[in-house]
Amino acid sequence: MKLKSFFNTLPVIMLLCAANAQAQTRSAGIGIRGTYWDMNRSGTLLRVENYNDHRIVDLGAGGAWLSFFSRTSDSWFLEFNLGGIAKEVENVQYIGGEDTHVLAVVPVLVGMRYHLLSSHNRSVLRPYLAFGAGPYWVADILVKNYYYRDETNVESDLFAGGYLGGGMDFMIFNWLGLNFDVRRHFVSFDTNNEHSGYEYGVGVQFMWGNFRSERSSRRERCCH
């Protein structure tokens, strides 16, 4: 009975969201996303192996992004993305110590979003395509913990790269929405690079500002 009531009220909720989402076309926003990055070197999300006195743990790469985007036209947004991705490549436990190998990736990317629906469309679902490029800072960190001392080794490199992808915004209000996206990263612009791969994200975004569309400006000029 409760499930039936939910589906009966769902269309009303969608209509209310549509009205709120379109009350004003926003010009800028900021988003926070959590992601899983399936690098070429990842292999699997989680791997645990035991060999006598050794225990190996291999975790997939997860992280978070902070994005700022600004509307440049009815359909285009300029976006700036700062990410932090971490992967525990290997954790080996043995008698007398433990070795932990961690991979960290920090991308700083500038790109564009193209929304497939007009800013005047009343749908709460807003699909888009995205692309961009920038530097990827990659650090390999090896921490050795012995019962009598600790040792840390860090090797880092800076790579140029880019991404292609797409996503969907679900606008709850015209200033608040949920975001779902998939991106393909090309570190060193090479699909075979061990750090390249698909990334899957979900997050929340906050919008502000009032965008005056080209169509609205033309209409106002005609009226005056």
SEKE-953641 format. One record per residue (C-alpha): residue in three letters; x, y, z. Coordinates in steps of 0.2 Angstrom, whole numbers, plus 5000, padded with zeros to 4 digits. Example, Ala and Ser with C-alpha at 12.3 -4.5 7.8 and 13.67 -1.06 7.14 Angstrom:
<nodes>
NODE  code     x     y     z
NODE   ala  5062  4978  5039
NODE   ser  5068  4995  5036
</nodes>
This chain:
<nodes>
NODE  code     x     y     z
NODE   met  5000  5000  5000
NODE   lys  5014  5012  5004
NODE   leu  5023  5008  4988
NODE   lys  5007  5012  4978
NODE   ser  5005  5028  4987
NODE   phe  5023  5033  4983
NODE   phe  5021  5029  4964
NODE   asn  5004  5039  4965
NODE   thr  5013  5055  4972
NODE   leu  5029  5053  4961
NODE   pro  5022  5063  4946
NODE   val  5017  5077  4958
NODE   ile  5034  5077  4965
NODE   met  5042  5078  4948
NODE   leu  5030  5092  4943
NODE   leu  5035  5102  4958
NODE   cys  5053  5099  4955
NODE   ala  5051  5105  4937
NODE   ala  5042  5121  4942
NODE   asn  5056  5125  4955
NODE   ala  5070  5120  4943
NODE   gln  5064  5132  4930
NODE   ala  5059  5147  4941
NODE   gln  5075  5155  4936
NODE   thr  5089  5150  4924
NODE   arg  5105  5150  4934
NODE   ser  5122  5156  4928
NODE   ala  5135  5148  4939
NODE   gly  5137  5134  4951
NODE   ile  5149  5123  4961
NODE   gly  5148  5104  4963
NODE   ile  5155  5090  4974
NODE   arg  5157  5073  4967
NODE   gly  5163  5056  4974
NODE   thr  5170  5044  4961
NODE   tyr  5177  5027  4957
NODE   trp  5191  5028  4944
NODE   asp  5194  5011  4935
NODE   met  5212  5013  4929
NODE   asn  5220  5001  4917
NODE   arg  5231  4996  4932
NODE   ser  5217  4993  4944
NODE   gly  5212  4976  4939
NODE   thr  5198  4974  4952
NODE   leu  5189  4984  4965
NODE   leu  5195  4974  4979
NODE   arg  5207  4959  4980
NODE   val  5213  4950  4995
NODE   glu  5226  4936  4995
NODE   asn  5235  4926  5009
NODE   tyr  5251  4918  5007
NODE   asn  5257  4909  5023
NODE   asp  5264  4924  5033
NODE   his  5259  4937  5019
NODE   arg  5242  4946  5017
NODE   ile  5240  4956  5001
NODE   val  5226  4969  5000
NODE   asp  5222  4978  4983
NODE   leu  5209  4991  4983
NODE   gly  5202  5001  4968
NODE   ala  5204  5019  4965
NODE   gly  5191  5031  4973
NODE   gly  5191  5049  4976
NODE   ala  5182  5066  4976
NODE   trp  5181  5081  4965
NODE   leu  5177  5100  4967
NODE   ser  5170  5108  4951
NODE   phe  5166  5126  4947
NODE   phe  5155  5129  4931
NODE   ser  5149  5145  4923
NODE   arg  5136  5147  4909
NODE   thr  5143  5155  4893
NODE   ser  5127  5153  4883
NODE   asp  5110  5144  4883
NODE   ser  5118  5127  4881
NODE   trp  5137  5129  4885
NODE   phe  5146  5129  4902
NODE   leu  5164  5132  4906
NODE   glu  5170  5121  4920
NODE   phe  5185  5120  4931
NODE   asn  5189  5103  4940
NODE   leu  5200  5099  4954
NODE   gly  5201  5081  4959
NODE   gly  5210  5069  4972
NODE   ile  5210  5051  4968
NODE   ala  5219  5038  4979
NODE   lys  5222  5019  4977
NODE   glu  5230  5007  4989
NODE   val  5239  4997  4976
NODE   glu  5245  4984  4988
NODE   asn  5246  4981  5007
NODE   val  5258  4967  5012
NODE   gln  5258  4961  5030
NODE   tyr  5272  4950  5036
NODE   ile  5281  4945  5052
NODE   gly  5291  4960  5058
NODE   gly  5282  4973  5047
NODE   glu  5270  4979  5034
NODE   asp  5272  4987  5017
NODE   thr  5259  4999  5010
NODE   his  5260  5005  4991
NODE   val  5248  5020  4988
NODE   leu  5245  5028  4971
NODE   ala  5238  5046  4971
NODE   val  5232  5056  4956
NODE   val  5228  5075  4957
NODE   pro  5220  5081  4941
NODE   val  5218  5100  4937
NODE   leu  5206  5101  4922
NODE   val  5198  5114  4912
NODE   gly  5183  5109  4900
NODE   met  5166  5113  4893
NODE   arg  5149  5105  4895
NODE   tyr  5136  5105  4882
NODE   his  5118  5103  4888
NODE   leu  5107  5093  4876
NODE   leu  5091  5102  4881
NODE   ser  5088  5121  4880
NODE   ser  5089  5131  4896
NODE   his  5070  5134  4894
NODE   asn  5066  5116  4894
NODE   arg  5055  5112  4909
NODE   ser  5062  5094  4912
NODE   val  5071  5091  4929
NODE   leu  5083  5079  4919
NODE   arg  5096  5088  4910
NODE   pro  5108  5077  4900
NODE   tyr  5125  5084  4894
NODE   leu  5141  5080  4886
NODE   ala  5158  5086  4893
NODE   phe  5176  5087  4887
NODE   gly  5192  5095  4894
NODE   ala  5211  5094  4897
NODE   gly  5225  5098  4909
NODE   pro  5239  5092  4920
NODE   tyr  5238  5075  4930
NODE   trp  5250  5074  4945
NODE   val  5253  5056  4949
NODE   ala  5263  5051  4965
NODE   asp  5268  5033  4969
NODE   ile  5270  5032  4988
NODE   leu  5278  5017  4997
NODE   val  5277  5016  5016
NODE   lys  5287  5002  5025
NODE   asn  5283  5000  5043
NODE   tyr  5296  4989  5052
NODE   tyr  5295  4985  5071
NODE   tyr  5310  4996  5074
NODE   arg  5309  5010  5060
NODE   asp  5298  5017  5046
NODE   glu  5303  5022  5029
NODE   thr  5293  5032  5015
NODE   asn  5298  5033  4997
NODE   val  5289  5045  4985
NODE   glu  5290  5046  4966
NODE   ser  5280  5058  4956
NODE   asp  5277  5063  4938
NODE   leu  5267  5076  4929
NODE   phe  5257  5071  4914
NODE   ala  5246  5081  4902
NODE   gly  5230  5073  4897
NODE   gly  5211  5075  4894
NODE   tyr  5194  5068  4896
NODE   leu  5178  5064  4887
NODE   gly  5161  5060  4895
NODE   gly  5143  5064  4898
NODE   gly  5131  5065  4913
NODE   met  5114  5069  4919
NODE   asp  5109  5083  4931
NODE   phe  5093  5080  4941
NODE   met  5087  5097  4947
NODE   ile  5077  5097  4964
NODE   phe  5076  5116  4964
NODE   asn  5083  5129  4952
NODE   trp  5098  5131  4964
NODE   leu  5100  5112  4970
NODE   gly  5103  5097  4960
NODE   leu  5110  5079  4959
NODE   asn  5123  5074  4947
NODE   phe  5128  5057  4939
NODE   asp  5142  5056  4926
NODE   val  5154  5044  4917
NODE   arg  5171  5050  4910
NODE   arg  5185  5043  4900
NODE   his  5202  5049  4906
NODE   phe  5217  5049  4894
NODE   val  5233  5052  4904
NODE   ser  5247  5057  4892
NODE   phe  5233  5057  4879
NODE   asp  5235  5038  4878
NODE   thr  5222  5025  4881
NODE   asn  5235  5012  4886
NODE   asn  5243  5022  4899
NODE   glu  5241  5013  4916
NODE   his  5233  5028  4924
NODE   ser  5220  5030  4910
NODE   gly  5202  5023  4912
NODE   tyr  5184  5026  4915
NODE   glu  5178  5036  4930
NODE   tyr  5160  5034  4937
NODE   gly  5154  5048  4948
NODE   val  5139  5054  4958
NODE   gly  5137  5071  4968
NODE   val  5127  5086  4972
NODE   gln  5128  5104  4964
NODE   phe  5123  5121  4970
NODE   met  5118  5135  4958
NODE   trp  5117  5154  4959
NODE   gly  5115  5169  4948
NODE   asn  5102  5174  4935
NODE   phe  5106  5171  4917
NODE   arg  5098  5181  4903
NODE   ser  5097  5170  4888
NODE   glu  5099  5176  4870
NODE   arg  5081  5173  4867
NODE   ser  5075  5183  4882
NODE   ser  5086  5198  4877
NODE   arg  5080  5198  4859
NODE   arg  5062  5197  4866
NODE   glu  5065  5212  4877
NODE   arg  5073  5222  4863
NODE   cys  5058  5219  4852
NODE   cys  5046  5224  4866
NODE   his  5055  5241  4868
</nodes>
